[in-house]
């Protein structure tokens, strides 16, 4: 029984670390490619369209 709890705890900790240091940085870098001019509120692109 104690071994099962250790395995579950280790799996949760490993999953947390993988999500924090591997999963999120990979997908955040993809989202950063489409930058906006007003802090990610509208998709104006590279030109100042006057929408903000």
ModelCIF file with pLDDT and N, C-alpha, C, O atoms, coordinates in Angstrom:
data_MODEL
#
_entry.id   MODEL 
#
_entity.id                         1 
_entity.type                       polymer 
_entity.pdbx_number_of_molecules   1 
#
_entity_poly.entity_id                      1 
_entity_poly.type                           'polypeptide(L)' 
_entity_poly.nstd_linkage                   no 
_entity_poly.nstd_monomer                   no 
_entity_poly.pdbx_seq_one_letter_code       
;(UNK)(UNK)(UNK)(UNK)(UNK)(UNK)(UNK)(UNK)(UNK)(UNK)(UNK)(UNK)(UNK)(UNK)(UNK)(UNK)
(UNK)(UNK)(UNK)(UNK)(UNK)(UNK)(UNK)(UNK)(UNK)(UNK)(UNK)(UNK)(UNK)(UNK)(UNK)(UNK)
(UNK)(UNK)(UNK)(UNK)(UNK)(UNK)(UNK)(UNK)(UNK)(UNK)(UNK)(UNK)(UNK)(UNK)(UNK)(UNK)
(UNK)(UNK)(UNK)(UNK)
;
_entity_poly.pdbx_seq_one_letter_code_can   XXXXXXXXXXXXXXXXXXXXXXXXXXXXXXXXXXXXXXXXXXXXXXXXXXXX 
_entity_poly.pdbx_strand_id                 A 
#
loop_
_entity_poly_seq.entity_id 
_entity_poly_seq.num 
_entity_poly_seq.mon_id 
_entity_poly_seq.hetero 
1 1  UNK n 
1 2  UNK n 
1 3  UNK n 
1 4  UNK n 
1 5  UNK n 
1 6  UNK n 
1 7  UNK n 
1 8  UNK n 
1 9  UNK n 
1 10 UNK n 
1 11 UNK n 
1 12 UNK n 
1 13 UNK n 
1 14 UNK n 
1 15 UNK n 
1 16 UNK n 
1 17 UNK n 
1 18 UNK n 
1 19 UNK n 
1 20 UNK n 
1 21 UNK n 
1 22 UNK n 
1 23 UNK n 
1 24 UNK n 
1 25 UNK n 
1 26 UNK n 
1 27 UNK n 
1 28 UNK n 
1 29 UNK n 
1 30 UNK n 
1 31 UNK n 
1 32 UNK n 
1 33 UNK n 
1 34 UNK n 
1 35 UNK n 
1 36 UNK n 
1 37 UNK n 
1 38 UNK n 
1 39 UNK n 
1 40 UNK n 
1 41 UNK n 
1 42 UNK n 
1 43 UNK n 
1 44 UNK n 
1 45 UNK n 
1 46 UNK n 
1 47 UNK n 
1 48 UNK n 
1 49 UNK n 
1 50 UNK n 
1 51 UNK n 
1 52 UNK n 
#
_struct_asym.id          A 
_struct_asym.entity_id   1 
#
loop_
_ma_qa_metric.id 
_ma_qa_metric.mode 
_ma_qa_metric.name 
_ma_qa_metric.software_group_id 
_ma_qa_metric.type 
1 global pLDDT . pLDDT 
2 local  pLDDT . pLDDT 
#
_ma_qa_metric_global.metric_id      1 
_ma_qa_metric_global.metric_value   75.13 
_ma_qa_metric_global.model_id       1 
_ma_qa_metric_global.ordinal_id     1 
#
loop_
_ma_qa_metric_local.label_asym_id 
_ma_qa_metric_local.label_comp_id 
_ma_qa_metric_local.label_seq_id 
_ma_qa_metric_local.metric_id 
_ma_qa_metric_local.metric_value 
_ma_qa_metric_local.model_id 
_ma_qa_metric_local.ordinal_id 
A UNK 1  2 92.00 1 1  
A UNK 2  2 95.00 1 2  
A UNK 3  2 97.00 1 3  
A UNK 4  2 97.00 1 4  
A UNK 5  2 97.00 1 5  
A UNK 6  2 97.00 1 6  
A UNK 7  2 97.00 1 7  
A UNK 8  2 97.00 1 8  
A UNK 9  2 97.00 1 9  
A UNK 10 2 98.00 1 10 
A UNK 11 2 97.00 1 11 
A UNK 12 2 97.00 1 12 
A UNK 13 2 97.00 1 13 
A UNK 14 2 96.00 1 14 
A UNK 15 2 94.00 1 15 
A UNK 16 2 94.00 1 16 
A UNK 17 2 92.00 1 17 
A UNK 18 2 91.00 1 18 
A UNK 19 2 89.00 1 19 
A UNK 20 2 88.00 1 20 
A UNK 21 2 86.00 1 21 
A UNK 22 2 84.00 1 22 
A UNK 23 2 80.00 1 23 
A UNK 24 2 80.00 1 24 
A UNK 25 2 75.00 1 25 
A UNK 26 2 73.00 1 26 
A UNK 27 2 74.00 1 27 
A UNK 28 2 73.00 1 28 
A UNK 29 2 66.00 1 29 
A UNK 30 2 61.00 1 30 
A UNK 31 2 56.00 1 31 
A UNK 32 2 56.00 1 32 
A UNK 33 2 54.00 1 33 
A UNK 34 2 53.00 1 34 
A UNK 35 2 56.00 1 35 
A UNK 36 2 54.00 1 36 
A UNK 37 2 55.00 1 37 
A UNK 38 2 53.00 1 38 
A UNK 39 2 56.00 1 39 
A UNK 40 2 55.00 1 40 
A UNK 41 2 56.00 1 41 
A UNK 42 2 58.00 1 42 
A UNK 43 2 58.00 1 43 
A UNK 44 2 58.00 1 44 
A UNK 45 2 57.00 1 45 
A UNK 46 2 59.00 1 46 
A UNK 47 2 62.00 1 47 
A UNK 48 2 62.00 1 48 
A UNK 49 2 63.00 1 49 
A UNK 50 2 61.00 1 50 
A UNK 51 2 60.00 1 51 
A UNK 52 2 54.00 1 52 
#
loop_
_atom_site.group_PDB 
_atom_site.id 
_atom_site.type_symbol 
_atom_site.label_atom_id 
_atom_site.label_alt_id 
_atom_site.label_comp_id 
_atom_site.label_asym_id 
_atom_site.label_entity_id 
_atom_site.label_seq_id 
_atom_site.pdbx_PDB_ins_code 
_atom_site.Cartn_x 
_atom_site.Cartn_y 
_atom_site.Cartn_z 
_atom_site.occupancy 
_atom_site.B_iso_or_equiv 
_atom_site.pdbx_formal_charge 
_atom_site.auth_seq_id 
_atom_site.auth_comp_id 
_atom_site.auth_asym_id 
_atom_site.auth_atom_id 
_atom_site.pdbx_PDB_model_num 
ATOM 1   N N  . UNK A 1 1  ? 0.821  -1.198 0.000   1.00 92.00 ? 1  UNK A N  1 
ATOM 2   C CA . UNK A 1 1  ? 0.000  0.000  0.000   1.00 92.00 ? 1  UNK A CA 1 
ATOM 3   C C  . UNK A 1 1  ? 0.864  1.259  0.000   1.00 92.00 ? 1  UNK A C  1 
ATOM 4   O O  . UNK A 1 1  ? 0.576  2.226  -0.706  1.00 92.00 ? 1  UNK A O  1 
ATOM 5   N N  . UNK A 1 2  ? 1.907  1.230  0.790   1.00 95.00 ? 2  UNK A N  1 
ATOM 6   C CA . UNK A 1 2  ? 2.784  2.402  0.885   1.00 95.00 ? 2  UNK A CA 1 
ATOM 7   C C  . UNK A 1 2  ? 3.512  2.646  -0.440  1.00 95.00 ? 2  UNK A C  1 
ATOM 8   O O  . UNK A 1 2  ? 3.740  3.795  -0.819  1.00 95.00 ? 2  UNK A O  1 
ATOM 9   N N  . UNK A 1 3  ? 3.870  1.589  -1.131  1.00 97.00 ? 3  UNK A N  1 
ATOM 10  C CA . UNK A 1 3  ? 4.547  1.717  -2.411  1.00 97.00 ? 3  UNK A CA 1 
ATOM 11  C C  . UNK A 1 3  ? 3.632  2.372  -3.445  1.00 97.00 ? 3  UNK A C  1 
ATOM 12  O O  . UNK A 1 3  ? 4.092  3.169  -4.264  1.00 97.00 ? 3  UNK A O  1 
ATOM 13  N N  . UNK A 1 4  ? 2.367  2.047  -3.411  1.00 97.00 ? 4  UNK A N  1 
ATOM 14  C CA . UNK A 1 4  ? 1.406  2.634  -4.348  1.00 97.00 ? 4  UNK A CA 1 
ATOM 15  C C  . UNK A 1 4  ? 1.300  4.135  -4.105  1.00 97.00 ? 4  UNK A C  1 
ATOM 16  O O  . UNK A 1 4  ? 1.259  4.907  -5.062  1.00 97.00 ? 4  UNK A O  1 
ATOM 17  N N  . UNK A 1 5  ? 1.255  4.558  -2.859  1.00 97.00 ? 5  UNK A N  1 
ATOM 18  C CA . UNK A 1 5  ? 1.182  5.987  -2.544  1.00 97.00 ? 5  UNK A CA 1 
ATOM 19  C C  . UNK A 1 5  ? 2.440  6.722  -2.992  1.00 97.00 ? 5  UNK A C  1 
ATOM 20  O O  . UNK A 1 5  ? 2.362  7.855  -3.466  1.00 97.00 ? 5  UNK A O  1 
ATOM 21  N N  . UNK A 1 6  ? 3.584  6.092  -2.845  1.00 97.00 ? 6  UNK A N  1 
ATOM 22  C CA . UNK A 1 6  ? 4.840  6.707  -3.291  1.00 97.00 ? 6  UNK A CA 1 
ATOM 23  C C  . UNK A 1 6  ? 4.844  6.849  -4.807  1.00 97.00 ? 6  UNK A C  1 
ATOM 24  O O  . UNK A 1 6  ? 5.271  7.880  -5.328  1.00 97.00 ? 6  UNK A O  1 
ATOM 25  N N  . UNK A 1 7  ? 4.383  5.845  -5.511  1.00 97.00 ? 7  UNK A N  1 
ATOM 26  C CA . UNK A 1 7  ? 4.344  5.896  -6.972  1.00 97.00 ? 7  UNK A CA 1 
ATOM 27  C C  . UNK A 1 7  ? 3.377  6.974  -7.446  1.00 97.00 ? 7  UNK A C  1 
ATOM 28  O O  . UNK A 1 7  ? 3.681  7.708  -8.385  1.00 97.00 ? 7  UNK A O  1 
ATOM 29  N N  . UNK A 1 8  ? 2.221  7.074  -6.807  1.00 97.00 ? 8  UNK A N  1 
ATOM 30  C CA . UNK A 1 8  ? 1.248  8.104  -7.177  1.00 97.00 ? 8  UNK A CA 1 
ATOM 31  C C  . UNK A 1 8  ? 1.820  9.497  -6.929  1.00 97.00 ? 8  UNK A C  1 
ATOM 32  O O  . UNK A 1 8  ? 1.691  10.380 -7.777  1.00 97.00 ? 8  UNK A O  1 
ATOM 33  N N  . UNK A 1 9  ? 2.449  9.699  -5.777  1.00 97.00 ? 9  UNK A N  1 
ATOM 34  C CA . UNK A 1 9  ? 3.035  10.998 -5.450  1.00 97.00 ? 9  UNK A CA 1 
ATOM 35  C C  . UNK A 1 9  ? 4.151  11.352 -6.424  1.00 97.00 ? 9  UNK A C  1 
ATOM 36  O O  . UNK A 1 9  ? 4.235  12.492 -6.881  1.00 97.00 ? 9  UNK A O  1 
ATOM 37  N N  . UNK A 1 10 ? 5.004  10.393 -6.745  1.00 98.00 ? 10 UNK A N  1 
ATOM 38  C CA . UNK A 1 10 ? 6.090  10.627 -7.685  1.00 98.00 ? 10 UNK A CA 1 
ATOM 39  C C  . UNK A 1 10 ? 5.542  10.965 -9.071  1.00 98.00 ? 10 UNK A C  1 
ATOM 40  O O  . UNK A 1 10 ? 6.065  11.851 -9.748  1.00 98.00 ? 10 UNK A O  1 
ATOM 41  N N  . UNK A 1 11 ? 4.488  10.259 -9.494  1.00 97.00 ? 11 UNK A N  1 
ATOM 42  C CA . UNK A 1 11 ? 3.892  10.525 -10.806 1.00 97.00 ? 11 UNK A CA 1 
ATOM 43  C C  . UNK A 1 11 ? 3.290  11.920 -10.867 1.00 97.00 ? 11 UNK A C  1 
ATOM 44  O O  . UNK A 1 11 ? 3.448  12.617 -11.869 1.00 97.00 ? 11 UNK A O  1 
ATOM 45  N N  . UNK A 1 12 ? 2.604  12.334 -9.813  1.00 97.00 ? 12 UNK A N  1 
ATOM 46  C CA . UNK A 1 12 ? 2.038  13.679 -9.776  1.00 97.00 ? 12 UNK A CA 1 
ATOM 47  C C  . UNK A 1 12 ? 3.132  14.747 -9.824  1.00 97.00 ? 12 UNK A C  1 
ATOM 48  O O  . UNK A 1 12 ? 3.004  15.742 -10.538 1.00 97.00 ? 12 UNK A O  1 
ATOM 49  N N  . UNK A 1 13 ? 4.198  14.537 -9.068  1.00 97.00 ? 13 UNK A N  1 
ATOM 50  C CA . UNK A 1 13 ? 5.298  15.503 -9.066  1.00 97.00 ? 13 UNK A CA 1 
ATOM 51  C C  . UNK A 1 13 ? 5.973  15.563 -10.432 1.00 97.00 ? 13 UNK A C  1 
ATOM 52  O O  . UNK A 1 13 ? 6.288  16.649 -10.917 1.00 97.00 ? 13 UNK A O  1 
ATOM 53  N N  . UNK A 1 14 ? 6.193  14.430 -11.044 1.00 96.00 ? 14 UNK A N  1 
ATOM 54  C CA . UNK A 1 14 ? 6.813  14.385 -12.365 1.00 96.00 ? 14 UNK A CA 1 
ATOM 55  C C  . UNK A 1 14 ? 5.917  15.043 -13.410 1.00 96.00 ? 14 UNK A C  1 
ATOM 56  O O  . UNK A 1 14 ? 6.402  15.773 -14.274 1.00 96.00 ? 14 UNK A O  1 
ATOM 57  N N  . UNK A 1 15 ? 4.620  14.790 -13.332 1.00 94.00 ? 15 UNK A N  1 
ATOM 58  C CA . UNK A 1 15 ? 3.686  15.420 -14.257 1.00 94.00 ? 15 UNK A CA 1 
ATOM 59  C C  . UNK A 1 15 ? 3.670  16.929 -14.106 1.00 94.00 ? 15 UNK A C  1 
ATOM 60  O O  . UNK A 1 15 ? 3.621  17.655 -15.098 1.00 94.00 ? 15 UNK A O  1 
ATOM 61  N N  . UNK A 1 16 ? 3.710  17.406 -12.862 1.00 94.00 ? 16 UNK A N  1 
ATOM 62  C CA . UNK A 1 16 ? 3.745  18.845 -12.611 1.00 94.00 ? 16 UNK A CA 1 
ATOM 63  C C  . UNK A 1 16 ? 5.002  19.474 -13.207 1.00 94.00 ? 16 UNK A C  1 
ATOM 64  O O  . UNK A 1 16 ? 4.929  20.511 -13.866 1.00 94.00 ? 16 UNK A O  1 
ATOM 65  N N  . UNK A 1 17 ? 6.150  18.848 -12.976 1.00 92.00 ? 17 UNK A N  1 
ATOM 66  C CA . UNK A 1 17 ? 7.409  19.390 -13.495 1.00 92.00 ? 17 UNK A CA 1 
ATOM 67  C C  . UNK A 1 17 ? 7.446  19.376 -15.017 1.00 92.00 ? 17 UNK A C  1 
ATOM 68  O O  . UNK A 1 17 ? 7.924  20.329 -15.633 1.00 92.00 ? 17 UNK A O  1 
ATOM 69  N N  . UNK A 1 18 ? 6.950  18.314 -15.625 1.00 91.00 ? 18 UNK A N  1 
ATOM 70  C CA . UNK A 1 18 ? 6.916  18.262 -17.085 1.00 91.00 ? 18 UNK A CA 1 
ATOM 71  C C  . UNK A 1 18 ? 5.999  19.334 -17.654 1.00 91.00 ? 18 UNK A C  1 
ATOM 72  O O  . UNK A 1 18 ? 6.337  19.973 -18.651 1.00 91.00 ? 18 UNK A O  1 
ATOM 73  N N  . UNK A 1 19 ? 4.844  19.535 -17.031 1.00 89.00 ? 19 UNK A N  1 
ATOM 74  C CA . UNK A 1 19 ? 3.922  20.553 -17.513 1.00 89.00 ? 19 UNK A CA 1 
ATOM 75  C C  . UNK A 1 19 ? 4.517  21.946 -17.360 1.00 89.00 ? 19 UNK A C  1 
ATOM 76  O O  . UNK A 1 19 ? 4.372  22.787 -18.247 1.00 89.00 ? 19 UNK A O  1 
ATOM 77  N N  . UNK A 1 20 ? 5.171  22.187 -16.263 1.00 88.00 ? 20 UNK A N  1 
ATOM 78  C CA . UNK A 1 20 ? 5.706  23.520 -15.993 1.00 88.00 ? 20 UNK A CA 1 
ATOM 79  C C  . UNK A 1 20 ? 6.909  23.852 -16.881 1.00 88.00 ? 20 UNK A C  1 
ATOM 80  O O  . UNK A 1 20 ? 6.995  24.958 -17.414 1.00 88.00 ? 20 UNK A O  1 
ATOM 81  N N  . UNK A 1 21 ? 7.833  22.909 -17.042 1.00 86.00 ? 21 UNK A N  1 
ATOM 82  C CA . UNK A 1 21 ? 9.087  23.214 -17.718 1.00 86.00 ? 21 UNK A CA 1 
ATOM 83  C C  . UNK A 1 21 ? 9.163  22.738 -19.164 1.00 86.00 ? 21 UNK A C  1 
ATOM 84  O O  . UNK A 1 21 ? 10.060 23.167 -19.890 1.00 86.00 ? 21 UNK A O  1 
ATOM 85  N N  . UNK A 1 22 ? 8.269  21.881 -19.607 1.00 84.00 ? 22 UNK A N  1 
ATOM 86  C CA . UNK A 1 22 ? 8.342  21.368 -20.977 1.00 84.00 ? 22 UNK A CA 1 
ATOM 87  C C  . UNK A 1 22 ? 7.094  21.753 -21.764 1.00 84.00 ? 22 UNK A C  1 
ATOM 88  O O  . UNK A 1 22 ? 7.201  22.388 -22.813 1.00 84.00 ? 22 UNK A O  1 
ATOM 89  N N  . UNK A 1 23 ? 5.921  21.382 -21.277 1.00 80.00 ? 23 UNK A N  1 
ATOM 90  C CA . UNK A 1 23 ? 4.681  21.581 -22.025 1.00 80.00 ? 23 UNK A CA 1 
ATOM 91  C C  . UNK A 1 23 ? 4.380  23.061 -22.245 1.00 80.00 ? 23 UNK A C  1 
ATOM 92  O O  . UNK A 1 23 ? 4.192  23.485 -23.385 1.00 80.00 ? 23 UNK A O  1 
ATOM 93  N N  . UNK A 1 24 ? 4.330  23.861 -21.162 1.00 80.00 ? 24 UNK A N  1 
ATOM 94  C CA . UNK A 1 24 ? 3.977  25.276 -21.283 1.00 80.00 ? 24 UNK A CA 1 
ATOM 95  C C  . UNK A 1 24 ? 4.971  26.069 -22.127 1.00 80.00 ? 24 UNK A C  1 
ATOM 96  O O  . UNK A 1 24 ? 4.525  26.827 -22.989 1.00 80.00 ? 24 UNK A O  1 
ATOM 97  N N  . UNK A 1 25 ? 6.286  25.949 -21.942 1.00 75.00 ? 25 UNK A N  1 
ATOM 98  C CA . UNK A 1 25 ? 7.194  26.731 -22.794 1.00 75.00 ? 25 UNK A CA 1 
ATOM 99  C C  . UNK A 1 25 ? 7.083  26.392 -24.275 1.00 75.00 ? 25 UNK A C  1 
ATOM 100 O O  . UNK A 1 25 ? 7.258  27.273 -25.116 1.00 75.00 ? 25 UNK A O  1 
ATOM 101 N N  . UNK A 1 26 ? 6.800  25.149 -24.611 1.00 73.00 ? 26 UNK A N  1 
ATOM 102 C CA . UNK A 1 26 ? 6.687  24.775 -26.018 1.00 73.00 ? 26 UNK A CA 1 
ATOM 103 C C  . UNK A 1 26 ? 5.483  25.472 -26.644 1.00 73.00 ? 26 UNK A C  1 
ATOM 104 O O  . UNK A 1 26 ? 5.593  26.022 -27.740 1.00 73.00 ? 26 UNK A O  1 
ATOM 105 N N  . UNK A 1 27 ? 4.348  25.459 -25.973 1.00 74.00 ? 27 UNK A N  1 
ATOM 106 C CA . UNK A 1 27 ? 3.140  26.041 -26.551 1.00 74.00 ? 27 UNK A CA 1 
ATOM 107 C C  . UNK A 1 27 ? 3.069  27.552 -26.368 1.00 74.00 ? 27 UNK A C  1 
ATOM 108 O O  . UNK A 1 27 ? 2.381  28.220 -27.140 1.00 74.00 ? 27 UNK A O  1 
ATOM 109 N N  . UNK A 1 28 ? 3.749  28.110 -25.382 1.00 73.00 ? 28 UNK A N  1 
ATOM 110 C CA . UNK A 1 28 ? 3.809  29.567 -25.251 1.00 73.00 ? 28 UNK A CA 1 
ATOM 111 C C  . UNK A 1 28 ? 4.632  30.166 -26.378 1.00 73.00 ? 28 UNK A C  1 
ATOM 112 O O  . UNK A 1 28 ? 4.308  31.249 -26.865 1.00 73.00 ? 28 UNK A O  1 
ATOM 113 N N  . UNK A 1 29 ? 5.686  29.488 -26.801 1.00 66.00 ? 29 UNK A N  1 
ATOM 114 C CA . UNK A 1 29 ? 6.514  30.025 -27.878 1.00 66.00 ? 29 UNK A CA 1 
ATOM 115 C C  . UNK A 1 29 ? 5.738  30.060 -29.189 1.00 66.00 ? 29 UNK A C  1 
ATOM 116 O O  . UNK A 1 29 ? 5.973  30.942 -30.015 1.00 66.00 ? 29 UNK A O  1 
ATOM 117 N N  . UNK A 1 30 ? 4.819  29.119 -29.396 1.00 61.00 ? 30 UNK A N  1 
ATOM 118 C CA . UNK A 1 30 ? 3.992  29.150 -30.604 1.00 61.00 ? 30 UNK A CA 1 
ATOM 119 C C  . UNK A 1 30 ? 3.014  30.319 -30.558 1.00 61.00 ? 30 UNK A C  1 
ATOM 120 O O  . UNK A 1 30 ? 2.752  30.940 -31.588 1.00 61.00 ? 30 UNK A O  1 
ATOM 121 N N  . UNK A 1 31 ? 2.478  30.626 -29.398 1.00 56.00 ? 31 UNK A N  1 
ATOM 122 C CA . UNK A 1 31 ? 1.524  31.722 -29.269 1.00 56.00 ? 31 UNK A CA 1 
ATOM 123 C C  . UNK A 1 31 ? 2.202  33.079 -29.376 1.00 56.00 ? 31 UNK A C  1 
ATOM 124 O O  . UNK A 1 31 ? 1.548  34.051 -29.754 1.00 56.00 ? 31 UNK A O  1 
ATOM 125 N N  . UNK A 1 32 ? 3.456  33.181 -29.069 1.00 56.00 ? 32 UNK A N  1 
ATOM 126 C CA . UNK A 1 32 ? 4.170  34.457 -29.130 1.00 56.00 ? 32 UNK A CA 1 
ATOM 127 C C  . UNK A 1 32 ? 4.468  34.892 -30.553 1.00 56.00 ? 32 UNK A C  1 
ATOM 128 O O  . UNK A 1 32 ? 4.831  36.047 -30.779 1.00 56.00 ? 32 UNK A O  1 
ATOM 129 N N  . UNK A 1 33 ? 4.323  34.007 -31.506 1.00 54.00 ? 33 UNK A N  1 
ATOM 130 C CA . UNK A 1 33 ? 4.615  34.362 -32.889 1.00 54.00 ? 33 UNK A CA 1 
ATOM 131 C C  . UNK A 1 33 ? 3.634  35.398 -33.414 1.00 54.00 ? 33 UNK A C  1 
ATOM 132 O O  . UNK A 1 33 ? 4.000  36.211 -34.263 1.00 54.00 ? 33 UNK A O  1 
ATOM 133 N N  . UNK A 1 34 ? 2.396  35.389 -32.931 1.00 53.00 ? 34 UNK A N  1 
ATOM 134 C CA . UNK A 1 34 ? 1.378  36.339 -33.378 1.00 53.00 ? 34 UNK A CA 1 
ATOM 135 C C  . UNK A 1 34 ? 1.241  37.450 -32.342 1.00 53.00 ? 34 UNK A C  1 
ATOM 136 O O  . UNK A 1 34 ? 0.272  37.480 -31.584 1.00 53.00 ? 34 UNK A O  1 
ATOM 137 N N  . UNK A 1 35 ? 2.205  38.357 -32.311 1.00 56.00 ? 35 UNK A N  1 
ATOM 138 C CA . UNK A 1 35 ? 2.166  39.452 -31.341 1.00 56.00 ? 35 UNK A CA 1 
ATOM 139 C C  . UNK A 1 35 ? 1.190  40.523 -31.798 1.00 56.00 ? 35 UNK A C  1 
ATOM 140 O O  . UNK A 1 35 ? 0.975  40.723 -32.993 1.00 56.00 ? 35 UNK A O  1 
ATOM 141 N N  . UNK A 1 36 ? 0.608  41.204 -30.825 1.00 54.00 ? 36 UNK A N  1 
ATOM 142 C CA . UNK A 1 36 ? -0.300 42.289 -31.138 1.00 54.00 ? 36 UNK A CA 1 
ATOM 143 C C  . UNK A 1 36 ? 0.272  43.586 -30.598 1.00 54.00 ? 36 UNK A C  1 
ATOM 144 O O  . UNK A 1 36 ? 1.217  43.588 -29.809 1.00 54.00 ? 36 UNK A O  1 
ATOM 145 N N  . UNK A 1 37 ? -0.311 44.676 -31.032 1.00 55.00 ? 37 UNK A N  1 
ATOM 146 C CA . UNK A 1 37 ? 0.230  45.974 -30.661 1.00 55.00 ? 37 UNK A CA 1 
ATOM 147 C C  . UNK A 1 37 ? -0.267 46.456 -29.301 1.00 55.00 ? 37 UNK A C  1 
ATOM 148 O O  . UNK A 1 37 ? 0.374  47.298 -28.673 1.00 55.00 ? 37 UNK A O  1 
ATOM 149 N N  . UNK A 1 38 ? -1.384 45.940 -28.848 1.00 53.00 ? 38 UNK A N  1 
ATOM 150 C CA . UNK A 1 38 ? -1.949 46.439 -27.606 1.00 53.00 ? 38 UNK A CA 1 
ATOM 151 C C  . UNK A 1 38 ? -1.954 45.397 -26.493 1.00 53.00 ? 38 UNK A C  1 
ATOM 152 O O  . UNK A 1 38 ? -2.851 45.399 -25.651 1.00 53.00 ? 38 UNK A O  1 
ATOM 153 N N  . UNK A 1 39 ? -0.983 44.524 -26.479 1.00 56.00 ? 39 UNK A N  1 
ATOM 154 C CA . UNK A 1 39 ? -0.880 43.558 -25.398 1.00 56.00 ? 39 UNK A CA 1 
ATOM 155 C C  . UNK A 1 39 ? -1.836 42.398 -25.505 1.00 56.00 ? 39 UNK A C  1 
ATOM 156 O O  . UNK A 1 39 ? -2.454 42.007 -24.514 1.00 56.00 ? 39 UNK A O  1 
ATOM 157 N N  . UNK A 1 40 ? -1.967 41.846 -26.681 1.00 55.00 ? 40 UNK A N  1 
ATOM 158 C CA . UNK A 1 40 ? -2.753 40.643 -26.926 1.00 55.00 ? 40 UNK A CA 1 
ATOM 159 C C  . UNK A 1 40 ? -4.265 40.847 -26.796 1.00 55.00 ? 40 UNK A C  1 
ATOM 160 O O  . UNK A 1 40 ? -4.983 39.872 -26.571 1.00 55.00 ? 40 UNK A O  1 
ATOM 161 N N  . UNK A 1 41 ? -4.774 42.071 -26.929 1.00 56.00 ? 41 UNK A N  1 
ATOM 162 C CA . UNK A 1 41 ? -6.211 42.276 -26.831 1.00 56.00 ? 41 UNK A CA 1 
ATOM 163 C C  . UNK A 1 41 ? -6.890 42.210 -28.191 1.00 56.00 ? 41 UNK A C  1 
ATOM 164 O O  . UNK A 1 41 ? -8.003 41.695 -28.292 1.00 56.00 ? 41 UNK A O  1 
ATOM 165 N N  . UNK A 1 42 ? -6.258 42.712 -29.224 1.00 58.00 ? 42 UNK A N  1 
ATOM 166 C CA . UNK A 1 42 ? -6.813 42.628 -30.574 1.00 58.00 ? 42 UNK A CA 1 
ATOM 167 C C  . UNK A 1 42 ? -5.720 42.176 -31.523 1.00 58.00 ? 42 UNK A C  1 
ATOM 168 O O  . UNK A 1 42 ? -4.534 42.279 -31.209 1.00 58.00 ? 42 UNK A O  1 
ATOM 169 N N  . UNK A 1 43 ? -6.110 41.687 -32.654 1.00 58.00 ? 43 UNK A N  1 
ATOM 170 C CA . UNK A 1 43 ? -5.152 41.209 -33.653 1.00 58.00 ? 43 UNK A CA 1 
ATOM 171 C C  . UNK A 1 43 ? -4.968 42.263 -34.728 1.00 58.00 ? 43 UNK A C  1 
ATOM 172 O O  . UNK A 1 43 ? -5.538 42.150 -35.813 1.00 58.00 ? 43 UNK A O  1 
ATOM 173 N N  . UNK A 1 44 ? -4.182 43.282 -34.441 1.00 58.00 ? 44 UNK A N  1 
ATOM 174 C CA . UNK A 1 44 ? -3.987 44.377 -35.393 1.00 58.00 ? 44 UNK A CA 1 
ATOM 175 C C  . UNK A 1 44 ? -2.894 44.068 -36.413 1.00 58.00 ? 44 UNK A C  1 
ATOM 176 O O  . UNK A 1 44 ? -2.901 44.626 -37.510 1.00 58.00 ? 44 UNK A O  1 
ATOM 177 N N  . UNK A 1 45 ? -1.973 43.206 -36.072 1.00 57.00 ? 45 UNK A N  1 
ATOM 178 C CA . UNK A 1 45 ? -0.884 42.919 -36.991 1.00 57.00 ? 45 UNK A CA 1 
ATOM 179 C C  . UNK A 1 45 ? 0.252  43.892 -36.831 1.00 57.00 ? 45 UNK A C  1 
ATOM 180 O O  . UNK A 1 45 ? 0.433  44.471 -35.760 1.00 57.00 ? 45 UNK A O  1 
ATOM 181 N N  . UNK A 1 46 ? 1.027  44.082 -37.892 1.00 59.00 ? 46 UNK A N  1 
ATOM 182 C CA . UNK A 1 46 ? 2.214  44.922 -37.839 1.00 59.00 ? 46 UNK A CA 1 
ATOM 183 C C  . UNK A 1 46 ? 1.915  46.400 -38.104 1.00 59.00 ? 46 UNK A C  1 
ATOM 184 O O  . UNK A 1 46 ? 2.720  47.256 -37.736 1.00 59.00 ? 46 UNK A O  1 
ATOM 185 N N  . UNK A 1 47 ? 0.797  46.716 -38.723 1.00 62.00 ? 47 UNK A N  1 
ATOM 186 C CA . UNK A 1 47 ? 0.467  48.101 -39.064 1.00 62.00 ? 47 UNK A CA 1 
ATOM 187 C C  . UNK A 1 47 ? -0.448 48.689 -37.995 1.00 62.00 ? 47 UNK A C  1 
ATOM 188 O O  . UNK A 1 47 ? -1.245 47.974 -37.387 1.00 62.00 ? 47 UNK A O  1 
ATOM 189 N N  . UNK A 1 48 ? -0.329 49.966 -37.777 1.00 62.00 ? 48 UNK A N  1 
ATOM 190 C CA . UNK A 1 48 ? -1.181 50.656 -36.815 1.00 62.00 ? 48 UNK A CA 1 
ATOM 191 C C  . UNK A 1 48 ? -2.499 50.993 -37.494 1.00 62.00 ? 48 UNK A C  1 
ATOM 192 O O  . UNK A 1 48 ? -2.581 51.943 -38.273 1.00 62.00 ? 48 UNK A O  1 
ATOM 193 N N  . UNK A 1 49 ? -3.518 50.219 -37.198 1.00 63.00 ? 49 UNK A N  1 
ATOM 194 C CA . UNK A 1 49 ? -4.799 50.404 -37.874 1.00 63.00 ? 49 UNK A CA 1 
ATOM 195 C C  . UNK A 1 49 ? -5.695 51.403 -37.145 1.00 63.00 ? 49 UNK A C  1 
ATOM 196 O O  . UNK A 1 49 ? -6.761 51.742 -37.658 1.00 63.00 ? 49 UNK A O  1 
ATOM 197 N N  . UNK A 1 50 ? -5.304 51.880 -35.981 1.00 61.00 ? 50 UNK A N  1 
ATOM 198 C CA . UNK A 1 50 ? -6.086 52.843 -35.244 1.00 61.00 ? 50 UNK A CA 1 
ATOM 199 C C  . UNK A 1 50 ? -7.260 52.238 -34.502 1.00 61.00 ? 50 UNK A C  1 
ATOM 200 O O  . UNK A 1 50 ? -8.187 52.957 -34.130 1.00 61.00 ? 50 UNK A O  1 
ATOM 201 N N  . UNK A 1 51 ? -7.244 50.951 -34.283 1.00 60.00 ? 51 UNK A N  1 
ATOM 202 C CA . UNK A 1 51 ? -8.356 50.308 -33.600 1.00 60.00 ? 51 UNK A CA 1 
ATOM 203 C C  . UNK A 1 51 ? -8.205 50.313 -32.089 1.00 60.00 ? 51 UNK A C  1 
ATOM 204 O O  . UNK A 1 51 ? -9.065 49.787 -31.383 1.00 60.00 ? 51 UNK A O  1 
ATOM 205 N N  . UNK A 1 52 ? -7.145 50.886 -31.590 1.00 54.00 ? 52 UNK A N  1 
ATOM 206 C CA . UNK A 1 52 ? -6.943 50.900 -30.135 1.00 54.00 ? 52 UNK A CA 1 
ATOM 207 C C  . UNK A 1 52 ? -6.558 52.283 -29.653 1.00 54.00 ? 52 UNK A C  1 
ATOM 208 O O  . UNK A 1 52 ? -6.349 52.484 -28.457 1.00 54.00 ? 52 UNK A O  1 
#
